[in-house]
Amino acid sequence: MNFDPTWLLLSLIPSGIGMVLFIYGKRQARLPQVIVGMLFMVYPFFTTTVTSMIVVGVVLAVLLWVLLRTGRSTLY
């Protein structure tokens, strides 16, 4: 586990984005936002460097964008 103060502070950014996505997706019944929101909240625990955290965050954002562009956006 990395206890570098810079890494801990920066890990709050994707976790906050994930919480907002999760709550939005849950209220609007949108599965991609719920899943990607959960991934955004969890993945900072498994990244060891700031660079890997940024790379994984960009990959998740692109994944969400692709899912929304292909029309997979509702739970029902």
Helices and strands as residue ranges (DSSP letters): H 5-28, H 31-42, G 43-45, H 50-69
